[in-house]
């Protein structure tokens, strides 16, 4: 059985590749979401990765992080000497009680990883299940209109850069038939850094894999949420609070109906 792309992509090297997405950016995201809706406790960081958002959420109150990646959870545990509340699990089957949370956050596009709309609706249903009435789901998703327009009908956008001991090559395309943004990632040790790269999970021969995220319209996201009993109550187009369409992100806040 072939592993899903995210089982490789969210490996120990992931923090190096996305090292430019740092704690300061996480703070901007959370501050903007907090201006949009109350971030009520208990909070769940769904797809918490190495914990850059969760660490800040934990400083505000009761928070738990859930992720499927064992290497990233190990790094999250190292942030505060294992004081972060962390759970390994699948976002399609949350190991949490009904109506047990005040806020669920899906940050830095921790959504759209599965093969079709029905599969991606499963975590939305789970979010609605674990939220108490009046609770919020906060979704930080790329501006799908902007991404589709940038990539559709063009040559692959190729970027090559160094990230610590790694050389990273990324080739982004838009698959119109499957409605996915695809990023072919090639990792290789930098010259003279083979052992250091291996410590980050990149072998001497390198790695090659594809990241795939489904591209949903705003209407589709709203309809998916509505079908689960969640209704959009606030939105922004960036971490700085720009209107939708004026930035590079969609920050969307959905509220669970007051009646279960």
Secondary structure, DSSP 8 states (H G I E B T S, - for coil): ----HHHHHTSTTHHHHTTTS-HHHHHHHHHHHHHHS---SSEEEET-TTSHHHHHHHHHS-EEEEES-HHHHHHHHTTTTT-SEEEE-BTTB--S-TT-EEEEEE-SS----SSSHHHHHHHHHHHHHHEEEEEEEEEEEE-HHHHHHHHTTS--EEEEEEETTEEEEEEEEEETTTTEEEEEEEEEE-TT-HHHHHHTT--TT-EEEEEEEE---HHHHHHHHHHTTEEEEEEESSTT---TTSSSEEEEEEEE-S--
